[in-house]
Amino acid sequence: MKGLKEEPTGGLRGEPAVASEGRATSAAAAPTASTASDVSAPAASGGPGSAHATLAAAVRPRRRPAFHRLRVAGVQPLCEDAVAVGFEIPAELAQAFAFVPGQSLTLRREIEGRDERRSYSICSPAGSAPRIGVRVVPGGLFSSWLVEDVRPGDTVEVMGPTGFFTPDLGTPGHHVLIAAGSGITPMVSIAESVLAADPRSTVTLFYGNRRSGTVMFADELADLKDLYPARFQLAHVLSREPREAEVLSGRLDADRLSALIDSLVDVDTADHWWLCGPHGMVRDAQRVLAGLGVPAGRVHQELFYADDEPVREVRHEEAAAEGPVSEVTVTLDGRSTTAALSRERSILDGAQRTRPDLPFACKGGVCGTCRALVTDGKADMRRNFALEPAEVDAGYVLTCQSFPVSETLTVDFDT
């Protein structure tokens, strides 16, 4: 791969010169993704209209995506264990699959009678046909199938783009991207789109991997550096392969991030920071940035995780709810359904018995597809890696991670 050759100074092609030593800033504690919270319907306290104001501030523009069968346009090897899968978009679906850089596509397939779904970030730039980046996860339901079996001409069920890990392409700025592993996937789309949108925009990318053979999009990143040599900085960090510069050898942890930022970034002029990768890396980056005084509003995160679990046993008959139950009402597409649900199952899992059309993708609290508003009662949200604090304050929950607490509970997927 050309992006990992031609290193006259010991660095990956297109990288800036980096001192082997840098000042390490201590990583102060920073807010991390919520792991548990009780969410109730928003109260109307604090003055007339205050609850409505809180809700309005948290409402995202919503477009309910639907699944469509798309033909695979191409499967491009990216490195030894990953590919990019592109899709053909017919004219009648052009609007449904128009995406913003940083968004993802959800794929669906039936496995042993179960409706299984996975979300994959789009790696292509704004205005082009969508491609997704996929890395093999051992035993994975989807990743092995996409990398090893899917070929051009095959059809795949794909839901339209979703997600809010997205830059404003209309405003110039300096974007600092920090990624590890397959977390590079949305970053490729963001970097290429930002640089193409405005000649005043600049991008700095710190990208961590194990070895040069596992670097996804190496050629694309090198081409991007060739195209924008003055506006795109690229630093590859390898944890299991030595680099000439010590700061580029090892895990992309808090100390190494501090040294890289100190060497290559003027923190005061960086407008946006984008973090994507495993939870540990994102957490370390949050702490480093908090210690540097970066405002939380300039830091955007998306978690990538690898619990692409093996096929689970199929339950053909739902057992009657045991233990405490709640009367749960769900509203979707203007239709409400009420059922007695166990408090030991998530709202999503319980309600799917009577509403199989409820939206979901990852079921890990990461993608935000199952987001809904608690309009009555109380729910316990045990993990949250997708909702902003303002959304939680307004009463939104991830139904895949939320459990009924009150005797009655109403959640609205339409708000």
C-alpha positions as CSV (number, residue, x, y, z in Angstrom):
1,M,0.0,0.0,0.0
2,K,1.5,3.3,-1.1
3,G,0.4,5.1,2.1
4,L,2.8,3.0,4.1
5,K,5.9,3.1,1.9
6,E,8.4,5.7,0.7
7,E,9.5,6.8,4.2
8,P,12.8,8.7,3.6
9,T,12.8,10.1,7.1
10,G,11.3,7.1,8.9
11,G,7.8,8.4,8.8
12,L,4.7,7.2,6.9
13,R,4.4,9.1,3.7
14,G,2.6,12.4,4.1
15,E,3.3,12.8,7.8
16,P,4.7,15.9,9.4
17,A,8.0,15.8,11.2
18,V,7.4,14.9,14.8
19,A,10.0,15.2,17.6
20,S,10.7,12.0,19.4
21,E,10.1,13.7,22.7
22,G,7.1,15.9,23.6
23,R,5.7,17.5,26.7
24,A,3.1,15.2,28.2
25,T,0.2,17.0,29.7
26,S,-1.5,15.2,32.6
27,A,-4.9,13.8,31.7
28,A,-7.4,15.4,34.1
29,A,-10.7,13.7,34.7
30,A,-13.3,14.5,32.0
31,P,-16.9,13.6,31.6
32,T,-17.4,10.3,30.0
33,A,-20.4,8.5,28.5
34,S,-23.2,8.0,31.0
35,T,-23.5,4.5,32.4
36,A,-26.7,4.8,34.4
37,S,-29.4,7.4,34.8
38,D,-33.0,7.5,35.9
39,V,-35.0,9.4,33.2
40,S,-38.5,10.7,33.9
41,A,-41.0,12.6,31.8
42,P,-39.8,16.3,31.8
43,A,-41.4,18.4,34.5
44,A,-42.9,21.8,33.8
45,S,-41.1,23.5,36.6
46,G,-38.9,26.6,36.3
47,G,-41.4,29.0,34.8
48,P,-43.9,29.0,32.0
49,G,-42.7,26.9,29.0
50,S,-39.5,25.8,30.6
51,A,-40.2,22.1,29.9
52,H,-41.0,22.9,26.3
53,A,-37.8,24.9,26.0
54,T,-35.7,22.1,27.3
55,L,-37.4,19.6,24.9
56,A,-37.0,22.0,22.0
57,A,-33.3,22.3,22.7
58,A,-32.9,18.5,22.5
59,V,-35.1,17.7,19.6
60,R,-33.1,16.5,16.6
61,P,-34.4,16.8,13.0
62,R,-35.7,13.3,12.3
63,R,-36.2,11.4,9.1
64,R,-37.5,7.9,9.7
65,P,-35.3,5.7,7.5
66,A,-36.6,2.6,6.0
67,F,-34.8,-0.6,4.7
68,H,-34.3,-1.0,1.0
69,R,-32.6,-3.8,-1.0
70,L,-29.4,-2.4,-2.5
71,R,-27.1,-3.9,-5.0
72,V,-23.4,-4.1,-4.0
73,A,-21.4,-2.0,-6.4
74,G,-18.0,-3.1,-5.3
75,V,-15.9,-4.7,-2.5
76,Q,-12.5,-3.1,-2.1
77,P,-9.8,-4.6,0.1
78,L,-8.4,-2.0,2.5
79,C,-5.8,-4.0,4.5
80,E,-5.3,-7.5,5.6
81,D,-8.6,-7.8,7.5
82,A,-10.9,-5.1,6.2
83,V,-12.8,-4.0,3.1
84,A,-14.9,-1.1,1.9
85,V,-18.4,-2.1,0.5
86,G,-20.0,0.3,-1.9
87,F,-23.7,0.3,-2.9
88,E,-25.6,1.3,-6.1
89,I,-28.3,3.8,-5.3
90,P,-31.1,3.9,-7.9
91,A,-32.5,7.3,-8.9
92,E,-35.7,6.8,-7.0
93,L,-33.8,6.3,-3.7
94,A,-31.2,9.1,-4.2
95,Q,-33.0,11.3,-1.6
96,A,-33.4,8.4,0.9
97,F,-29.7,7.7,0.8
98,A,-28.3,11.3,0.7
99,F,-25.9,11.4,3.7
100,V,-23.9,13.8,5.7
101,P,-20.3,12.9,6.4
102,G,-20.0,11.1,9.7
103,Q,-23.3,9.2,9.4
104,S,-23.8,5.4,9.2
105,L,-25.8,2.8,7.4
106,T,-27.6,-0.1,9.2
107,L,-27.6,-3.5,7.5
108,R,-30.2,-6.2,8.2
109,R,-30.2,-9.9,7.6
110,E,-32.1,-12.9,9.0
111,I,-29.9,-15.4,10.9
112,E,-31.6,-18.5,12.2
113,G,-34.9,-16.8,12.4
114,R,-33.7,-13.7,14.1
115,D,-33.7,-10.1,12.6
116,E,-30.1,-9.1,13.1
117,R,-28.7,-5.6,12.4
118,R,-25.4,-3.8,12.5
119,S,-24.4,-0.2,11.8
120,Y,-21.4,0.7,9.8
121,S,-20.0,4.2,9.2
122,I,-20.0,5.7,5.8
123,C,-16.5,6.3,4.5
124,S,-17.2,8.1,1.2
125,P,-17.2,11.9,0.9
126,A,-20.3,14.1,0.7
127,G,-22.2,13.9,-2.6
128,S,-21.0,10.5,-3.6
129,A,-22.5,7.0,-3.4
130,P,-22.3,5.5,0.1
131,R,-19.5,3.1,1.0
132,I,-19.0,1.5,4.4
133,G,-15.8,0.3,6.0
134,V,-15.9,-3.2,7.6
135,R,-13.2,-4.9,9.7
136,V,-13.5,-8.7,10.4
137,V,-14.5,-9.5,14.0
138,P,-13.8,-13.2,14.8
139,G,-17.1,-15.0,15.0
140,G,-19.0,-11.9,14.0
141,L,-22.4,-12.2,12.5
142,F,-22.0,-9.5,9.9
143,S,-18.3,-8.6,9.5
144,S,-17.2,-12.1,8.4
145,W,-20.1,-12.3,5.9
146,L,-19.4,-8.8,4.5
147,V,-15.6,-9.3,4.2
148,E,-15.5,-12.9,3.0
149,D,-18.8,-13.7,1.3
150,V,-20.5,-10.5,-0.2
151,R,-19.5,-9.8,-3.7
152,P,-20.5,-7.1,-6.4
153,G,-24.0,-7.8,-7.7
154,D,-25.3,-9.2,-4.4
155,T,-28.2,-7.5,-2.7
156,V,-28.2,-6.4,0.9
157,E,-30.9,-4.9,3.0
158,V,-29.8,-1.4,4.0
159,M,-31.5,1.4,6.0
160,G,-31.0,5.0,5.1
161,P,-28.3,7.1,6.8
162,T,-28.6,8.0,10.4
163,G,-26.4,9.7,13.0
164,F,-25.3,13.1,14.3
165,F,-21.5,12.7,14.4
166,T,-21.5,15.3,11.6
167,P,-19.5,18.5,10.8
168,D,-20.9,21.8,9.5
169,L,-19.4,21.9,6.0
170,G,-20.6,25.5,5.5
171,T,-18.3,26.9,8.2
172,P,-14.5,26.8,7.8
173,G,-12.4,25.7,10.6
174,H,-9.5,23.6,12.0
175,H,-10.8,20.0,12.7
176,V,-8.6,17.7,14.8
177,L,-9.5,14.0,14.3
178,I,-8.4,11.3,16.7
179,A,-9.2,7.7,15.6
180,A,-8.1,4.1,16.4
181,G,-8.7,1.0,14.4
182,S,-11.9,1.0,12.4
183,G,-12.8,4.3,14.1
184,I,-11.1,5.8,11.0
185,T,-14.2,5.0,8.9
186,P,-16.3,8.1,9.5
187,M,-13.1,10.2,9.8
188,V,-12.2,9.5,6.1
189,S,-15.6,10.9,5.1
190,I,-15.3,13.9,7.4
191,A,-11.7,14.8,6.4
192,E,-12.3,14.6,2.7
193,S,-15.6,16.5,2.8
194,V,-14.3,19.2,5.1
195,L,-11.2,19.9,3.0
196,A,-13.2,19.9,-0.3
197,A,-15.9,22.1,1.1
198,D,-13.8,25.2,1.9
199,P,-10.2,26.1,1.1
200,R,-9.8,27.8,4.5
201,S,-10.5,24.6,6.4
202,T,-7.6,22.4,7.8
203,V,-7.6,18.9,9.2
204,T,-5.2,17.2,11.6
205,L,-5.5,13.4,12.0
206,F,-4.0,11.2,14.6
207,Y,-4.6,7.5,13.7
208,G,-3.7,4.6,15.9
209,N,-3.3,0.9,14.8
210,R,-1.5,-2.2,15.7
211,R,0.7,-2.7,12.6
212,S,1.1,-1.2,9.2
213,G,-0.8,-4.2,7.8
214,T,-3.9,-3.3,9.7
215,V,-4.1,0.4,8.7
216,M,-7.5,0.9,7.0
217,F,-7.6,3.5,4.1
218,A,-3.8,3.9,4.0
219,D,-3.8,4.7,0.3
220,E,-6.8,7.1,0.6
221,L,-5.2,9.0,3.4
222,A,-1.9,9.3,1.5
223,D,-3.8,10.6,-1.6
224,L,-5.6,13.1,0.6
225,K,-2.2,14.4,1.9
226,D,-1.0,14.7,-1.7
227,L,-4.1,16.6,-2.7
228,Y,-4.0,19.0,0.3
229,P,-0.3,19.1,1.4
230,A,-0.7,22.4,3.3
231,R,-4.0,21.7,4.9
232,F,-3.9,18.1,6.0
233,Q,-1.6,16.8,8.7
234,L,-1.4,13.0,9.2
235,A,0.3,11.1,12.0
236,H,0.1,7.3,12.1
237,V,0.7,5.7,15.5
238,L,1.5,1.9,15.6
239,S,1.4,-0.1,18.9
240,R,3.1,-3.3,17.7
241,E,5.5,-2.0,15.1
242,P,8.4,0.3,15.9
243,R,8.5,3.8,14.4
244,E,11.5,6.1,14.2
245,A,9.8,8.7,16.3
246,E,9.1,7.4,19.8
247,V,5.9,9.4,20.1
248,L,4.5,7.4,17.1
249,S,5.3,4.0,18.7
250,G,2.8,2.6,21.1
251,R,-0.8,2.8,22.1
252,L,-2.7,6.0,21.3
253,D,-3.1,6.6,25.1
254,A,-3.4,9.8,27.1
255,D,0.4,10.5,27.4
256,R,0.9,9.9,23.7
257,L,-2.1,12.0,22.7
258,S,-0.8,14.8,24.9
259,A,2.6,14.7,23.3
260,L,1.2,14.7,19.8
261,I,-1.2,17.6,20.5
262,D,1.7,19.5,22.1
263,S,3.8,19.0,19.0
264,L,1.3,19.5,16.2
265,V,-1.8,21.4,17.3
266,D,-2.4,24.9,18.5
267,V,-5.2,24.1,20.9
268,D,-6.5,27.7,20.9
269,T,-7.1,27.7,17.2
270,A,-8.7,24.2,16.9
271,D,-12.4,24.6,16.3
272,H,-13.6,21.0,16.5
273,W,-12.2,17.7,17.9
274,W,-13.6,14.5,16.6
275,L,-13.0,11.2,18.6
276,C,-13.8,7.8,17.2
277,G,-12.6,4.4,18.3
278,P,-12.7,2.0,21.3
279,H,-14.1,3.3,24.6
280,G,-10.7,3.4,26.3
281,M,-9.1,5.6,23.6
282,V,-12.1,8.0,23.5
283,R,-12.1,8.2,27.3
284,D,-8.4,9.1,27.3
285,A,-8.9,11.7,24.6
286,Q,-11.7,13.3,26.6
287,R,-9.6,13.6,29.7
288,V,-6.7,15.0,27.8
289,L,-8.8,17.6,26.1
290,A,-10.6,18.5,29.4
291,G,-7.1,19.0,30.9
292,L,-6.2,21.4,28.1
293,G,-9.3,23.4,28.7
294,V,-11.1,22.5,25.5
295,P,-14.8,23.4,25.8
296,A,-17.0,20.4,25.8
297,G,-19.1,21.8,23.0
298,R,-16.1,21.5,20.6
299,V,-15.6,17.8,21.4
300,H,-17.6,15.2,19.4
301,Q,-17.4,11.5,20.0
302,E,-18.5,8.2,18.5
303,L,-17.7,4.8,20.0
304,F,-16.7,1.8,18.0
305,Y,-16.9,-1.5,19.9
306,A,-16.4,-5.2,19.0
307,D,-19.2,-7.2,20.5
308,D,-20.4,-8.5,17.2
309,E,-21.6,-11.5,19.2
310,P,-22.1,-15.0,17.8
311,V,-25.6,-16.1,16.9
312,R,-27.8,-16.4,20.0
313,E,-30.3,-19.1,20.7
314,V,-33.6,-18.4,19.0
315,R,-36.6,-18.3,21.3
316,H,-39.6,-19.3,19.3
317,E,-42.1,-18.6,22.1
318,E,-41.9,-15.7,24.5
319,A,-42.2,-16.7,28.1
320,A,-44.7,-14.9,30.3
321,A,-43.2,-12.0,32.2
322,E,-41.9,-13.0,35.6
323,G,-41.4,-10.7,38.5
324,P,-42.4,-7.0,38.6
325,V,-44.1,-5.7,35.5
326,S,-45.0,-2.3,34.2
327,E,-47.8,-1.2,31.8
328,V,-45.7,0.3,29.0
329,T,-47.2,2.3,26.1
330,V,-45.0,2.9,23.0
331,T,-45.9,5.3,20.2
332,L,-44.4,4.9,16.7
333,D,-45.7,6.4,13.5
334,G,-48.8,7.8,15.2
335,R,-49.9,4.4,16.6
336,S,-49.8,3.5,20.3
337,T,-49.6,0.0,21.8
338,T,-49.8,-0.9,25.4
339,A,-48.5,-4.1,27.0
340,A,-47.4,-5.5,30.4
341,L,-43.6,-5.7,30.2
342,S,-41.1,-7.2,32.7
343,R,-38.9,-4.7,34.5
344,E,-36.0,-7.1,34.0
345,R,-36.0,-6.6,30.2
346,S,-35.2,-3.5,28.2
347,I,-38.1,-1.5,26.9
348,L,-37.0,-2.3,23.3
349,D,-36.7,-6.1,23.9
350,G,-40.0,-6.2,25.8
351,A,-42.0,-4.1,23.4
352,Q,-40.8,-5.8,20.2
353,R,-43.1,-8.7,21.0
354,T,-46.1,-6.5,20.1
355,R,-44.3,-3.9,18.0
356,P,-41.7,-5.6,15.8
357,D,-41.4,-2.4,13.8
358,L,-39.6,-0.5,16.5
359,P,-36.4,1.0,15.2
360,F,-33.0,-0.4,16.4
361,A,-29.6,-1.2,15.2
362,C,-26.7,-1.9,17.6
363,K,-28.5,-2.7,20.9
364,G,-25.4,-1.6,22.6
365,G,-26.3,2.0,23.5
366,V,-24.0,3.4,20.8
367,C,-25.9,4.2,17.7
368,G,-29.0,6.1,19.0
369,T,-31.4,4.5,16.5
370,C,-33.8,3.4,19.3
371,R,-34.0,6.8,20.9
372,A,-37.4,7.7,22.3
373,L,-39.0,10.3,24.7
374,V,-40.4,9.4,28.1
375,T,-43.7,11.3,28.2
376,D,-45.0,9.6,31.3
377,G,-43.5,7.6,34.1
378,K,-39.9,6.7,34.8
379,A,-37.2,4.5,33.1
380,D,-33.7,3.4,34.2
381,M,-31.2,4.0,31.4
382,R,-28.2,1.8,32.3
383,R,-25.8,2.7,29.5
384,N,-25.6,5.7,27.2
385,F,-23.0,6.4,24.6
386,A,-25.2,8.2,22.1
387,L,-27.4,10.9,23.8
388,E,-26.2,14.4,24.7
389,P,-26.8,15.7,28.2
390,A,-29.5,18.0,27.0
391,E,-31.4,15.1,25.5
392,V,-31.3,13.1,28.7
393,D,-32.4,16.2,30.6
394,A,-35.3,16.5,28.2
395,G,-36.5,12.9,28.9
396,Y,-35.0,11.0,26.0
397,V,-33.7,7.5,26.5
398,L,-32.1,4.7,24.5
399,T,-34.8,2.0,24.7
400,C,-32.3,-0.8,24.2
401,Q,-30.6,0.2,27.5
402,S,-33.6,1.5,29.4
403,F,-35.8,-0.6,31.8
404,P,-39.3,0.3,33.2
405,V,-39.3,1.6,36.8
406,S,-42.7,3.1,37.4
407,E,-46.1,1.3,37.3
408,T,-46.9,2.9,34.0
409,L,-44.6,4.2,31.4
410,T,-45.1,5.9,28.0
411,V,-42.4,6.4,25.4
412,D,-42.7,8.2,22.1
413,F,-40.5,7.3,19.2
414,D,-42.1,10.0,17.0
415,T,-41.0,13.1,19.0
